[in-house]
């Protein structure tokens, strides 16, 4: 069976092409991490299996890190909790982080996007990442959580560094990540003290107040949740916006369609997340016990990588047009936001950001085109997308 070389030149240069070729050979192939799952039905099934857990500190152990603040932090994330511990925290967090709360925030998201576009009026070219995607994702998340604008850029750098914890180069960046954790822990503790003394209309206050049967989130849980939201939420949305712009520039007919039919905002947002997600590999899993799945015997402790970016382009799920961008596509849902008990907590907020941003961009920028080559993160990182994306707004 063909080996999926995630660090090889072919995958680094053309991840979707490599995945497409291997997907036609078999639903799963070996890779350095373990078993790579490539087809839609099997990826969806794996995401729902209760016999699997997210790797947490195991993922760091594969990179030679077994103890210390990084391992402790990884174990504390909700994504890596299991069983009753996960159920308790998720239940309390869900009382604060509701769809209704997100929808009430939608007008603020639209205003922030319009403000950024107003600042770009009169400029024929810009770096889309630096001028729009990054500041929008940061402003939205900071204001939603309750982090003041005057410290948002410091927080952004800390959370960006902490985001390296979810990639494949943790050992290389260990000192940088540990420093960011120290700084962000101290700042969050200050915010918790402030909100308890003077509550505000923000998520942090709601998380502090979330209660059920006399239970509240502990300070450690609150700290971990804010770090999770900031490190996972800002970068993913930034790169999702940028990936979307790159995809639209490669499919100008879809941009024209959105410009003339802004009612397609909802399906366009879902299609961008399917076609050009900000994470190709998704979140790995570890078998908690011996199990059999689709004829494959999986021993306890085995590592599995359900590659959502591959599943999202599987012709078995999306037909012959699976690799094309089609903002009118409906039917089979994408798997970018995960599945099962670890379905993305911030999916509703990400959807609102995409649904508001792209129609506004389409109205203001008639025919965006590349203004030069962009620079991209490796597809093996926890988030994937451009670091720079020069764009001509068109006329």
C-alpha positions in Angstrom: 0.0 0.0 0.0 1.3 3.5 -0.9 2.7 5.5 1.9 1.5 9.1 2.5 4.6 11.2 2.9 3.4 14.3 4.6 6.8 15.9 4.7 7.6 15.0 1.1 8.1 17.6 -1.6 5.0 16.3 -3.6 2.6 16.8 -0.7 4.1 20.1 0.4 3.7 21.5 -3.2 0.3 19.9 -4.1 -1.5 18.4 -1.1 -4.9 18.0 -2.7 -3.4 16.3 -5.8 -1.5 13.8 -3.7 -4.6 13.1 -1.5 -6.8 12.6 -4.6 -4.4 10.1 -6.1 -4.1 8.0 -2.9 -7.9 8.3 -2.2 -8.6 6.4 -5.4 -6.3 3.6 -4.3 -7.8 3.0 -0.9 -9.9 4.6 1.9 -6.8 4.5 4.2 -3.1 4.5 3.8 -0.1 4.5 6.2 1.7 7.7 7.1 4.4 8.6 9.7 1.7 9.5 12.2 -0.2 6.2 11.8 -3.3 5.5 9.6 -4.4 8.3 7.3 -8.1 8.1 6.4 -9.0 9.7 3.1 -12.6 9.0 2.0 -15.7 10.9 3.1 -17.7 8.1 4.7 -14.8 6.7 6.6 -13.6 10.1 7.8 -17.1 11.0 9.0 -17.4 7.6 10.7 -14.1 8.0 12.4 -15.0 11.4 13.8 -18.1 10.0 15.4 -16.4 7.0 17.0 -16.5 7.1 20.9 -13.7 4.5 20.9 -11.3 7.2 19.7 -10.0 10.2 21.5 -8.1 13.3 20.5 -4.3 12.8 21.1 -3.6 15.6 23.5 -0.2 15.1 25.0 0.3 12.0 23.0 0.7 14.2 19.9 3.5 16.0 21.7 5.1 12.8 22.8 5.5 11.8 19.2 7.6 14.9 18.9 9.7 14.1 22.0 7.8 16.2 24.6 6.3 14.2 27.4 6.2 16.6 30.4 6.4 20.3 31.3 4.1 23.3 30.7 3.4 22.3 27.1 2.2 18.8 28.0 0.2 20.2 30.9 -1.4 22.8 28.7 -2.3 20.3 26.0 -4.0 18.0 28.5 -6.1 20.9 29.8 -7.7 21.9 26.4 -11.3 21.0 26.0 -10.5 19.4 22.6 -8.3 16.9 24.5 -10.7 16.2 27.4 -12.7 12.9 27.3 -15.6 11.3 29.1 -17.2 13.1 32.1 -14.5 15.8 32.3 -15.2 16.8 28.7 -19.0 16.6 29.2 -18.9 18.9 32.3 -16.8 21.7 30.7 -18.6 21.5 27.4 -21.9 21.7 29.1 -21.0 24.8 31.1 -19.2 26.5 28.1 -22.3 25.9 25.9 -24.4 27.9 28.4 -22.3 31.0 27.5 -21.3 30.3 23.9 -24.7 30.1 22.3 -25.9 30.5 18.7 -28.3 33.2 19.9 -25.3 35.1 21.4 -23.4 34.8 18.1 -26.3 35.9 16.0 -26.8 39.0 18.2 -23.1 39.8 17.5 -23.6 39.6 13.7 -24.3 43.3 13.1 -21.0 44.1 14.9 -19.1 41.7 12.6 -20.6 43.5 9.6 -19.6 46.9 11.0 -16.0 45.8 11.6 -15.8 44.4 8.0 -17.2 47.6 6.6 -14.7 49.7 8.6 -11.8 47.8 7.2 -13.1 48.1 3.7 -13.6 51.8 4.2 -9.9 52.1 5.2 -8.9 50.4 1.9 -11.0 52.7 -0.3 -8.8 54.3 -2.9 -6.2 51.6 -2.8 -6.0 49.5 -6.0 -3.8 46.9 -4.4 -3.3 45.5 -0.9 -2.0 42.5 1.0 -5.4 40.8 1.7 -4.0 39.0 4.8 -2.5 42.1 6.5 -5.2 44.6 5.4 -8.4 42.6 5.9 -8.3 38.9 6.9 -6.0 39.2 9.9 -7.4 42.4 11.4 -11.0 41.3 10.9 -10.5 37.9 12.6 -8.6 39.5 15.4 -11.1 42.4 16.1 -14.1 40.1 16.0 -12.6 37.5 18.3 -11.2 40.1 20.8 -14.4 42.0 21.0 -16.5 38.9 21.2 -14.4 37.4 24.1 -13.9 40.8 25.8 -10.2 41.6 25.2 -9.6 45.4 24.8 -8.4 46.7 21.5 -5.3 48.3 23.0 -3.8 45.0 23.9 -5.2 42.9 21.0 -2.0 42.8 19.0 0.0 41.6 22.0 -2.6 38.9 22.6 -2.5 38.0 18.9 1.2 37.4 18.9 0.9 35.2 22.1 -2.0 33.2 20.7 -0.2 32.8 17.3 2.8 31.4 19.1 0.6 29.1 21.2 -1.1 27.9 18.0 2.3 26.3 17.1 1.5 23.8 19.8 -0.9 22.1 17.4 1.6 21.7 14.5 4.4 19.3 13.7 7.3 21.5 14.7 6.6 22.0 18.5 10.1 21.0 19.6 11.6 23.6 17.4 9.4 26.3 18.8 9.2 25.1 22.5 10.8 28.2 24.2 8.6 30.5 22.1 5.4 28.7 23.0 6.3 28.5 26.7 7.0 32.2 26.8 3.7 33.0 25.2 1.8 30.8 27.6 3.4 32.6 30.6 2.4 36.0 29.2 -1.2 35.0 28.2 -1.8 33.2 31.5 -0.9 36.3 33.5 -3.0 38.6 31.3 -6.1 36.3 31.4 -5.9 36.2 35.2 -6.0 40.0 35.2 -9.1 40.0 33.0 -10.8 37.5 35.2 -10.2 39.7 38.3 -11.6 42.7 36.4 -14.7 40.9 35.1 -15.6 39.6 38.5 -15.4 43.1 39.9 -17.2 44.7 36.9 -19.1 42.3 34.6 -19.5 43.3 31.0 -21.6 42.2 28.0 -18.9 39.8 26.6 -18.2 36.1 26.5 -15.6 36.2 29.3 -18.2 37.5 31.7 -20.7 34.9 30.5 -18.2 32.1 31.0 -17.5 33.3 34.5 -21.2 33.2 35.3 -22.0 29.9 33.5 -23.5 27.6 36.2 -25.4 24.3 36.4 -26.3 22.5 39.6 -24.0 24.8 41.6 -21.0 24.1 39.3 -18.9 26.8 37.8 -15.8 26.8 35.6 -12.6 26.9 37.6 -10.0 29.6 36.9 -7.8 27.0 35.2 -10.7 25.9 33.0 -11.5 29.6 32.2 -7.9 30.2 31.3 -7.7 27.2 29.1 -11.0 28.1 27.3 -9.8 31.6 26.5 -6.5 30.3 25.2 -8.3 27.7 23.1 -10.7 30.3 21.6 -7.9 32.8 20.9 -5.3 30.4 19.5 -7.8 28.3 17.5 -10.3 30.9 16.6 -8.2 33.8 15.3 -5.8 32.0 13.0 -8.3 29.6 11.5 -10.7 32.4 10.5 -7.9 34.6 9.2 -6.7 31.8 7.0 -10.2 30.8 6.0 -10.9 34.3 4.8 -7.6 34.3 2.9 -8.1 30.8 1.5 -11.5 31.9 0.3 -10.2 35.0 -1.5 -7.5 32.9 -3.2 -10.2 30.4 -4.2 -12.5 33.1 -5.6 -9.6 34.6 -7.6 -9.1 31.2 -9.1 -12.8 30.9 -9.9 -13.8 34.5 -10.9 -17.2 33.3 -12.2 -18.1 32.3 -8.6 -17.2 35.8 -7.4 -19.4 37.4 -10.0 -22.2 35.1 -8.9 -21.9 36.1 -5.3 -21.7 39.8 -6.3 -25.0 39.6 -8.2 -26.6 37.2 -5.8 -25.6 38.0 -2.2 -28.3 35.8 -0.9 -25.9 33.0 -1.6 -23.8 34.1 1.4 -24.7 31.0 3.5 -23.9 28.4 0.8 -20.8 30.3 -0.3 -19.4 30.3 3.2 -20.0 26.6 3.5 -18.4 25.9 0.1 -15.3 27.9 0.9 -14.8 25.9 4.1 -15.3 22.7 2.2 -13.2 23.5 -0.9 -10.4 25.5 0.7 -10.3 24.9 4.5 -7.9 26.5 6.9 -6.9 23.0 8.1 -6.3 20.2 5.6 -5.2 17.4 8.0 -7.8 18.0 10.7 -7.4 16.7 14.3 -5.8 13.2 14.8 -7.3 10.5 17.0 -6.0 7.7 19.2 -7.8 4.4 19.7 -8.8 4.0 23.3 -9.4 0.2 22.9 -9.0 -2.5 20.3 -11.6 -2.0 17.6 -12.6 -3.0 14.0 -13.7 -0.4 11.5 -14.7 -1.0 7.9 -12.8 -4.2 7.9 -9.6 -2.8 9.5 -8.5 -4.0 12.9 -7.1 -1.2 14.9 -5.3 -1.9 18.2 -5.6 0.2 21.3 -3.1 3.1 21.2 -3.0 3.3 17.4 -2.8 6.7 15.9 -5.4 7.7 13.2 -5.5 10.8 11.1 -9.0 11.4 9.6 -8.0 13.9 6.9 -11.0 16.1 6.5 -9.4 18.1 3.7 -9.3 14.9 1.6 -12.9 13.9 2.6 -14.2 17.3 1.6 -13.1 16.6 -2.0 -14.1 13.0 -2.3 -16.1 12.4 -5.5 -18.0 9.7 -3.8 -19.6 12.4 -1.6 -19.6 15.4 -4.0 -19.7 13.9 -7.5 -17.4 14.7 -10.4 -17.3 18.4 -9.4 -15.8 17.7 -6.0 -12.6 19.6 -6.7 -14.4 22.6 -8.1 -15.7 25.6 -6.2 -19.5 25.9 -6.5 -21.1 28.4 -4.2 -24.6 27.0 -5.1 -23.6 23.6 -3.8 -26.0 22.0 -1.3 -26.4 18.6 0.1 -23.5 16.7 1.7 -22.1 18.8 4.6 -18.4 19.3 4.8 -16.3 17.9 7.7 -14.0 20.8 8.3 -15.6 21.6 11.7 -15.2 18.0 12.8 -17.8 15.8 14.2 -19.0 13.9 17.3 -18.4 15.3 20.7 -15.5 17.4 19.5 -17.5 19.4 16.9 -16.0 22.9 16.6 -17.3 25.1 19.4 -16.6 28.2 17.4 -18.3 27.1 14.2 -21.2 29.4 14.5 -19.0 32.5 15.0 -16.8 31.5 12.0 -19.8 31.1 9.8 -21.1 34.5 10.7 -17.7 36.1 9.9 -17.6 34.4 6.5 -21.2 35.1 5.7 -20.8 38.8 6.4 -17.4 39.4 4.9 -17.5 37.8 1.5 -20.7 39.5 0.2 -19.4 42.8 1.4 -16.1 42.2 -0.3 -17.9 41.2 -3.5 -20.0 44.4 -3.5 -16.9 46.6 -2.9 -14.3 44.8 -5.0 -15.8 44.0 -8.5 -13.1 41.6 -9.8 -10.2 40.8 -7.5 -7.1 39.4 -9.1 -3.7 38.3 -7.8 -1.2 41.2 -7.7 1.8 38.8 -7.3 2.6 35.5 -5.7 1.6 34.9 -2.1 3.5 33.1 0.6 1.9 30.1 2.2 2.2 28.0 5.4 3.1 24.3 4.9 0.0 22.1 4.6 1.2 20.0 7.5 0.6 22.9 10.0 -2.4 23.0 12.2 -3.7 25.9 10.1 -3.1 26.2 6.4 -3.3 29.4 4.3 -1.4 32.4 3.0 0.9 34.5 5.1 0.7 37.2 2.4 -1.8 37.5 -0.5 -1.3 40.5 -2.8 -4.6 41.4 -4.4 -5.8 43.9 -7.0 -9.4 44.8 -6.2 -10.4 45.2 -9.8 -12.9 47.6 -11.4 
